[in-house]
């Protein structure tokens, strides 16, 4: 682990997939629940204008870049790190670890379509992984108590949350002390297979968002340089 890099004033852990995985295994041997967040460009853009979301992200035990543009914007990582993100190396390592060690996984999503897609993906790619349960978390009506009881009742080892920001971050911030799981892995809504397989308009929107992100990062860097020159 090499400390943190700052992107839009949010600290992101500067580590390889192997280093992140080593820390993840350590978390699985401790209590209470440890929180890992894979942040995307969209999440960082949202958090740049939402202090509450930024604070919730910073409360995570490990914050990892989920898209290569994040490391590129900070001039960090090199070719190997960029490749790891493109190939989703860390997430694949985590899922293999959960499968190999017969750990119980609980999925949190926002819609029935997402639940079905994620379940099918895990069954096909990691056959035999123990899915202890699934629950929908509505941005409008979180129904926290029902979800927490379902997670705890399933004797869950790891919660994988694939929800949009700030729904995902707000849920774990409210319920962290109530969950009996060892690990919370927030991968974001875009990591759900139902979205990864979509094209056309979604790719255009992603392209535009990435351009806006780079512009925002450059604007922030320029402002920091101007502030530094005045001091």
MISEVO-825041 format. One record per residue: residue number from 1; residue in one letter; x, y, z of N, C-alpha, C in turn. Coordinates in steps of 0.001 Angstrom, whole numbers, plus 500000, padded with zeros to 6 digits. Each point is the difference from the previous one (the first is absolute). Layout:
! MISEVO-825041
- NUM,A,X,Y,Z,X,Y,Z,X,Y,Z;
...
This chain:
! MISEVO-825041
- 1,X,500854,498807,500000,499146,501193,500000,500893,501246,500000;
- 2,X,499686,500943,499102,500831,501184,499848,499265,501276,500369;
- 3,X,499161,499954,501034,499271,501180,500394,498798,500256,499104;
- 4,X,499647,501282,499870,498817,500368,499224,500338,501034,498930;
- 5,X,499233,499962,498929,500057,501042,498998,498696,500792,500097;
- 6,X,500054,501266,499662,498826,500864,500097,499425,500257,498611;
- 7,X,498728,499678,499822,499304,500264,498743,498698,500712,500346;
- 8,X,499867,501240,499547,498845,500838,500345,499798,500052,501515;
- 9,X,501127,500116,500703,500008,500137,501465,499494,498767,500731;
- 10,X,500083,498851,499359,499638,498739,500651,501219,499088,500016;
- 11,X,500319,499450,501165,501163,499139,500133,499724,498596,499479;
- 12,X,500859,499538,499099,499881,498654,499426,501277,499245,500303;
- 13,X,499860,498797,500536,501170,499218,500386,500841,499633,498782;
- 14,X,501279,500264,500115,500942,499762,498907,500621,498616,500184;
- 15,X,499385,498988,499393,500480,498633,500181,499675,499139,498785;
- 16,X,500744,498926,499852,499745,499046,498929,498838,499094,500393;
- 17,X,499518,499222,499038,498918,499051,500288,500450,498979,501037;
- 18,X,501257,499571,499904,500520,499013,500947,500053,500566,501404;
- 19,X,500435,501249,500127,500056,500645,501315,498597,500192,500575;
- 20,X,499068,500394,499144,498612,500185,500445,499405,498670,500439;
- 21,X,500322,498939,499275,499475,498677,500342,500572,499512,501335;
- 22,X,501262,500267,500229,500618,499619,501275,499293,500685,501163;
- 23,X,499667,501276,499816,499290,500731,501042,498583,499463,500171;
- 24,X,499374,499606,498909,498643,499445,500042,499956,498718,500809;
- 25,X,500979,499132,499781,500076,498745,500755,500169,500294,501490;
- 26,X,500794,501007,500316,500179,500384,501402,498685,500482,500601;
- 27,X,499232,500735,499224,498692,500477,500474,499060,498828,500301;
- 28,X,500089,498933,499201,499118,498850,500188,500292,499250,501293;
- 29,X,501099,500337,500635,500371,499329,501243,499757,500872,501225;
- 30,X,499330,501143,499785,499760,500921,501105,498525,500360,500100;
- 31,X,499623,500585,501092,498660,500529,500223,500140,501407,500568;
- 32,X,499038,500896,499856,498752,499813,499256,500215,500173,498497;
- 33,X,498934,500326,499257,500062,500089,498550,500997,501065,499541;
- 34,X,500817,499638,499005,500909,500941,499356,499399,500385,498648;
- 35,X,500206,501244,499613,499362,500543,498798,501033,500278,498916;
- 36,X,499759,499422,498821,500829,500265,498823,499109,500625,498935;
- 37,X,500475,501072,499415,499236,500723,498985,500796,500077,498704;
- 38,X,499411,499513,498900,500573,500181,498675,499323,501205,499371;
- 39,X,500710,501103,499928,499384,501227,499513,500150,500131,498488;
- 40,X,498987,500568,499390,499998,500242,498557,500102,501494,499733;
- 41,X,500170,500339,498741,500012,501401,499596,498704,500684,500409;
- 42,X,498876,499346,499760,498703,500577,500346,499896,500282,501498;
- 43,X,500478,499061,500812,499942,500177,501454,500841,501185,500442;
- 44,X,501201,500129,499451,500879,501106,500376,499412,501338,499570;
- 45,X,499379,500031,498811,499374,501235,499537,498853,500392,500921;
- 46,X,499214,499025,500394,498883,500246,500915,500530,500502,501345;
- 47,X,501034,499326,500500,500538,500330,501317,500673,501375,500027;
- 48,X,500494,500462,498855,500669,501303,499971,499045,501136,500360;
- 49,X,498701,499766,499791,499006,501011,500346,499111,499607,501146;
- 50,X,500330,498891,500657,499170,499487,501102,500896,499645,501183;
- 51,X,500180,500920,500942,500879,499761,501149,499637,498750,500798;
- 52,X,498697,499696,500093,499566,498835,500770,500490,498713,499346;
- 53,X,499892,499919,498672,500482,498814,499295,501508,499885,500128;
- 54,X,500696,501118,499856,501457,499986,500135,500416,499495,501385;
- 55,X,499299,500453,501018,500303,499568,501371,499749,498497,500173;
- 56,X,498917,499504,499435,499694,498573,500117,501040,499146,499287;
- 57,X,500461,500449,498846,501048,499261,499283,501281,499959,500829;
- 58,X,500346,501118,500595,501246,500083,500770,499955,499177,501285;
- 59,X,498804,499599,500429,499881,499145,501181,500303,498543,499671;
- 60,X,500108,499672,498713,500304,498627,499584,501401,499616,500457;
- 61,X,500201,498708,500234,501321,499525,500405,500957,499947,498816;
- 62,X,499444,499781,498810,500820,499909,498797,499201,500597,498842;
- 63,X,500570,500986,499334,499355,500629,498845,500862,499733,498770;
- 64,X,499425,499310,499014,500760,499585,498821,499424,500623,498736;
- 65,X,500877,500290,499058,499568,500530,498705,499335,498885,499203;
- 66,X,498783,500271,499520,499277,498997,499236,500075,500211,498505;
- 67,X,500576,501136,499573,500158,500287,498578,501385,500587,499760;
- 68,X,500597,499665,498853,501369,500411,499716,500150,501516,499942;
- 69,X,498949,500702,499576,500072,501457,499879,500336,500673,501325;
- 70,X,499657,499347,501098,500272,500576,501322,501501,500047,500260;
- 71,X,500697,498909,499721,501445,499987,500179,500688,500888,498971;
- 72,X,499503,499972,498774,500594,500829,498952,499906,501477,500355;
- 73,X,498889,500391,500595,499808,501409,500345,500988,500462,501064;
- 74,X,500459,499051,500818,500940,500328,501062,501443,499704,499599;
- 75,X,500181,499596,498724,501341,499645,499497,500643,498926,500869;
- 76,X,499205,498983,500327,500460,498932,500886,499818,498632,499346;
- 77,X,500767,499038,500486,499715,498596,499722,500866,499335,498959;
- 78,X,500247,500659,498893,500755,499346,498953,499148,498991,499240;
- 79,X,500613,499409,498989,499266,499104,499098,499413,498791,500725;
- 80,X,500752,499419,500933,499529,498795,500691,498752,500282,500820;
- 81,X,499993,501095,500741,498847,500338,500839,498777,500307,499137;
- 82,X,500216,500720,498913,498902,500319,499090,499397,498711,499447;
- 83,X,500858,499072,499634,499547,498715,499453,499200,499222,501033;
- 84,X,500432,500041,501253,499261,499303,501064,498572,500520,500110;
- 85,X,499843,501301,499894,498656,500579,500093,499172,499624,498784;
- 86,X,500587,500077,498819,499279,499645,498783,499525,498556,500031;
- 87,X,500816,499118,500568,499664,498574,500045,499240,499624,501267;
- 88,X,499731,501001,500869,499244,499776,501240,500659,498916,500851;
- 89,X,501324,500064,500072,500797,498970,500672,499634,499846,501468;
- 90,X,499885,501114,500709,499709,499914,501432,498668,499327,500268;
- 91,X,498958,500429,499303,498674,499429,500233,499986,498507,499696;
- 92,X,500673,499598,498948,500073,498580,499661,500725,499217,501094;
- 93,X,501032,500590,500559,500733,499341,501093,499109,499821,501220;
- 94,X,499209,501025,500315,499099,499918,501150,498963,498905,499794;
- 95,X,499390,499966,498823,498959,499010,499726,500570,498583,500024;
- 96,X,501208,499825,499474,500638,498669,500064,500281,499606,501443;
- 97,X,500426,500965,500803,500277,499739,501421,498726,499584,500736;
- 98,X,498914,500726,499753,498725,499667,500638,499519,498614,499590;
- 99,X,500182,499690,498725,499586,498694,499480,500850,498874,500583;
- 100,X,501309,500189,499952,500932,498958,500457,499816,499676,501478;
- 101,X,499695,501021,500792,499895,499808,501451,498562,499775,500469;
- 102,X,499084,499804,499045,498597,499678,500304,499370,501024,500946;
- 103,X,500303,501270,499751,499458,501074,500833,498624,500424,499490;
- 104,X,499184,500445,500925,498610,500327,499672,499891,501468,499571;
- 105,X,499402,500180,498819,499904,501317,499381,498545,500453,499934;
- 106,X,499778,501262,500336,498657,500588,499910,500073,501160,499017;
- 107,X,499075,500031,499027,500001,501029,498971,498976,501085,500302;
- 108,X,500412,501257,499871,499080,501125,500128,499967,500744,498671;
- 109,X,498810,500153,499449,499807,500670,498716,498788,500929,500129;
- 110,X,499625,500623,498862,498863,500925,500048,498768,499487,499275;
- 111,X,500169,499040,499072,498850,499507,499238,500043,498475,499874;
- 112,X,498862,499416,499661,499938,498555,499775,500868,499593,498810;
- 113,X,500027,500838,498973,500812,499709,498819,501479,499908,500361;
- 114,X,500460,500905,500839,501399,499992,500424,500305,498774,500854;
- 115,X,499056,499634,500872,500184,498824,500852,500153,498741,499157;
- 116,X,499129,499851,499009,500049,498820,499139,501294,499939,499203;
- 117,X,500417,501148,499466,501220,500044,499188,501233,499685,500831;
- 118,X,500098,500560,501193,501170,499767,500852,500043,498550,500476;
- 119,X,498851,499479,500372,499928,498607,500456,500431,499062,498875;
- 120,X,499499,500236,498801,500334,499150,498861,501488,500075,499673;
- 121,X,500556,501193,500087,501432,500184,499737,500853,499204,500987;
- 122,X,499672,500092,501277,500782,499278,501015,499860,498488,499848;
- 123,X,498805,499552,499665,499770,498567,499812,500778,499463,498797;
- 124,X,500103,500806,498944,500684,499551,498786,501517,500097,500109;
- 125,X,500494,501102,500590,501442,500242,500045,500671,499413,501238;
- 126,X,499245,499858,501073,500563,499496,501258,499060,498940,500559;
- 127,X,499800,498972,499208,499054,498935,500324,500263,499425,501383;
- 128,X,498954,499996,500806,500135,499456,501342,500184,501053,501069;
- 129,X,500169,501272,499591,500131,501048,501004,498723,500045,500839;
- 130,X,500139,500172,501293,498852,499933,500900,499301,501353,500097;
- 131,X,498928,500151,499266,499206,501227,500055,498960,499833,501103;
- 132,X,500233,500659,501113,499145,499829,501177,498658,500690,499845;
- 133,X,499945,501003,499119,498738,500709,499798,500193,501250,499164;
- 134,X,498887,500621,499647,500015,501243,499229,498895,500898,500536;
- 135,X,500214,501305,499868,498963,500952,500420,500097,501252,499151;
- 136,X,498850,500617,499768,499946,501261,499270,499992,501153,501007;
- 137,X,500826,500991,499716,500030,501204,500820,499494,501148,499146;
- 138,X,498860,500523,500344,499380,501073,499227,500571,501352,500409;
- 139,X,500326,500850,499018,500481,501354,500321,498944,500815,500740;
- 140,X,498736,499641,499808,498900,500742,500614,499680,499471,501395;
- 141,X,499860,498685,500097,499629,499367,501273,501026,498927,500307;
- 142,X,501010,500348,500782,501123,499090,500247,499605,498742,500763;
- 143,X,499016,500084,500879,499575,498847,500806,501207,499318,500644;
- 144,X,500824,500807,500649,501265,499507,500541,499849,498785,500909;
- 145,X,499037,500050,500900,499880,498940,500996,499764,498643,499345;
- 146,X,499144,499959,498995,499717,498742,499307,501251,499455,499320;
- 147,X,500751,500887,499345,501213,499577,499296,501058,499524,500984;
- 148,X,500216,500752,501053,501003,499627,501012,499653,498656,500628;
- 149,X,498733,499793,500325,499578,498723,500584,500222,498841,499036;
- 150,X,499767,500251,498705,500208,498955,499002,501470,499644,499888;
- 151,X,500866,501011,499988,501449,499769,499915,500499,499237,501221;
- 152,X,499616,500454,501171,500458,499356,501231,499410,498605,500161;
- 153,X,498747,499835,499609,499349,498698,500117,500611,498954,499084;
- 154,X,500640,500443,498924,500618,499066,499054,501429,499631,500388;
- 155,X,500442,500506,501164,501372,499744,500464,501016,500337,498906;
- 156,X,499889,501209,499515,500777,500467,498856,501444,500309,500373;
- 157,X,500918,499595,499113,501410,500358,500164,500324,501295,499267;
- 158,X,499443,500141,498797,500306,501162,499166,498744,500530,499324;
- 159,X,499766,501299,500133,498923,500666,499281,500599,500658,498763;
- 160,X,499460,499676,498823,500407,500682,498772,498870,500945,499622;
- 161,X,500279,501286,500051,498996,501023,499696,500271,500581,498625;
- 162,X,499042,499837,499100,500122,500529,498643,498894,501011,499781;
- 163,X,500165,501155,500628,498961,501029,499961,500600,501330,499571;
- 164,X,499145,500939,499665,500466,501302,499543,500384,500869,501191;
- 165,X,500824,500992,499716,500342,501000,501018,498903,501069,500014;
- 166,X,499607,500485,501184,500557,499709,501317,499236,498923,500779;
- 167,X,499093,499266,499335,499182,498991,500688,500892,498990,500709;
- 168,X,500990,499504,499280,500899,498971,500534,500753,500505,501229;
- 169,X,500582,501180,499888,500821,500546,501075,499161,500399,501210;
- 170,X,498798,500516,499746,499128,500394,501111,499522,498787,500789;
- 171,X,499732,498900,499286,499498,498811,500683,501036,499451,500987;
- 172,X,501239,499856,499556,501013,499433,500898,500351,500996,501108;
- 173,X,499935,501288,499722,500272,500994,501043,498966,499903,501116;
- 174,X,498733,499765,499620,498923,499899,501004,500052,498691,500774;
- 175,X,500446,498936,499345,499819,498660,500579,501287,499243,500312;
- 176,X,501115,500670,499886,501291,499314,500201,500084,499279,501340;
- 177,X,499554,500635,501044,500112,499420,501337,498975,498888,500248;
- 178,X,499053,499832,499092,498943,498999,500182,500259,498708,499229;
- 179,X,500860,500060,498997,500253,498831,499154,501007,499054,500652;
- 180,X,499692,498708,499940,500892,498992,500583,500990,499411,498992;
- 181,X,499942,500447,498754,500915,499486,498977,501432,500469,500277;
- 182,X,500963,499289,499397,501404,500387,500174,500403,501101,499010;
- 183,X,499384,499983,498815,500442,500898,498942,498824,500585,499233;
- 184,X,500081,501283,499723,499073,500695,499099,500807,500420,498782;
- 185,X,499628,499504,498846,500689,500337,498759,499049,500791,499110;
- 186,X,500201,501307,499938,499154,500851,499183,500595,500144,498613;
- 187,X,499374,499368,499017,500559,500001,498639,499298,500986,499071;
- 188,X,498861,500543,500439,499289,500968,499170,499063,499351,498999;
- 189,X,499030,500766,499554,498971,499503,499102,500576,499580,498647;
- 190,X,501011,500721,499521,500559,499722,498672,500715,498661,499925;
- 191,X,500322,499407,501151,500686,498708,500001,499040,498845,499783;
- 192,X,498692,500274,500137,499019,498943,499763,500055,499570,498536;
- 193,X,500036,498696,499734,500102,499497,498616,498933,500536,499064;
- 194,X,498827,500327,500526,498931,500496,499150,500368,501340,499374;
- 195,X,500881,500751,500657,500451,501272,499450,501289,499863,499211;
- 196,X,500854,499081,500417,501264,499813,499286,499768,499492,498583;
- 197,X,498891,499309,499776,499725,499427,498684,499246,500954,499073;
- 198,X,499585,501146,500520,499246,500939,499186,500938,500865,499154;
- 199,X,499484,500508,498895,500829,500825,499118,499241,501215,499534;
- 200,X,500378,500505,498823,499268,501101,499400,499982,501253,500844;
- 201,X,498813,500400,500427,499816,501247,500737,500812,500005,501286;
- 202,X,500031,498843,500702,500737,499933,501266,501481,500312,499799;
- 203,X,500582,499501,498895,501413,500254,499735,500246,501470,499664;
- 204,X,499052,500604,499304,500124,501421,499683,499952,500835,501278;
- 205,X,499062,499656,500879,499885,500707,501282,501282,499843,500813;
- 206,X,500542,498778,500016,501240,499752,500729,501146,500839,499431;
- 207,X,500091,500079,498678,501045,500783,499347,499907,501468,500405;
- 208,X,498771,500527,499982,499795,501400,500380,500374,500227,501457;
- 209,X,499578,499083,500873,500310,500130,501428,501499,499970,500255;
- 210,X,500716,499158,499270,501448,499921,500170,500685,501290,499545;
- 211,X,499490,500613,498938,500554,501275,499547,499730,501099,501027;
- 212,X,498811,500013,500550,499663,500974,501037,500882,499801,501232;
- 213,X,500258,498744,500314,500848,499674,501152,501410,500552,499794;
- 214,X,500577,499747,498827,501353,500494,499729,500049,501529,500069;
- 215,X,498962,500635,499474,499929,501464,500064,499945,500482,501452;
- 216,X,499199,499324,500823,499859,500385,501400,501310,499801,500756;
- 217,X,500710,498913,499708,501281,499738,500653,501016,501077,499629;
- 218,X,500063,500345,498717,500941,501033,499556,499664,501347,500631;
- 219,X,498717,500305,500120,499582,501258,500622,500415,500037,501471;
- 220,X,499844,498854,500684,500388,499912,501411,501502,500157,500166;
- 221,X,500770,499357,499113,501469,500111,500057,500441,501444,499786;
- 222,X,499380,500669,499024,500347,501389,499705,499718,500896,501201;
- 223,X,498857,499773,500639,499636,500796,501167,500985,499776,501143;
- 224,X,500434,498741,500189,500958,499684,501052,501348,500683,499741;
- 225,X,500419,500023,498727,501259,500650,499647,499919,501498,500241;
- 226,X,498882,500604,499656,499817,501444,500208,500010,500335,501485;
- 227,X,499357,499132,500799,499979,500213,501455,501392,499878,500593;
- 228,X,500753,498981,499508,501355,499778,500502,500923,501165,499665;
- 229,X,499812,500602,498810,500866,501104,499578,499765,501273,500821;
- 230,X,498806,500090,500608,499672,501168,500805,500518,499874,501426;
- 231,X,500334,498773,500403,500470,499773,501380,501524,500092,500085;
